[in-house]
Amino acid sequence: MEKPLIIANWKCNPITLAEAKRNFELIKENTKTAEKVEIVICAPFVFLPILKPSENVKLGAQDCFWEDRGPFTGEVSPKQLVDVGCQYVILGHSERRRYLAEKTEAVNQKIKAALGAGLKVIFCVGSETKIPGEEMEYQLTEGLKGLDKRVFDRLILVYEPVWAISTTKEKVIATPKEAQEGGLYMRKILASLFDAETAKAARVIYGGSVDSKNIRGFLDEGEMAGGLVGAASLKSEEFIDIIKNACYPER
Ligand code: PEP
């Protein structure tokens, strides 16, 4: 069985480099024996060249541009990310759609560029509605347009019900069953876009208010291959506990 994948999305946190370094080192130190879990920390761009990934704890970014270089003020390219030690990049997060009007067509270009540069892509597919539907179908169809099924060895999909993200005012937490339904819906779309085998083998993880108490439910009952963790990843002790509880089959 593939190791569960636990990804921290630090978003626009912390404020200081000192704190980022402290948290990163703390996680590295306390997860040395967690070889049963694949751990990734997606930090703000400015901290990436300073944080030192290890055998256990890999480094990821939270976005990238679709060109390698050129006159694109403020952008960061996938090749630049690789050069500073990144192996992963989050693309298509709902907060980028909500606050920066990011379109799925742009996400598609970014996914292609990131894969082309050798990064592993963590593609977030968000649902605003409780029942997964057309919106997710659109994100998957357009987001993965023009991609070959062979990319699935470096493509991780996140089922992220937007209403279950911890910082939304609804403060609703998805149940493992709801996560499972979202994952199954994504596999159904993948089967129609690629084939049944690809859909079955795809790595689908869950994101939305994951913590150390609910992670096992999402992995076991929810049949998720891992978790994308926002707010709870900012409290390093809690994040370490999530990793420990994700160790398969037991701590
Ligand atoms: C996220 O927004 O990627 C996320 C998983 O957030 P949280 O864990 O805070 O709900």
Residues whose N, C-alpha, C, O or C-beta is under 5 A from the ligand:
A	BS01	PEP	N9 A164 I165 S166 T167 G207 G208 S209 V210 L228 V229 G230 A231 A232
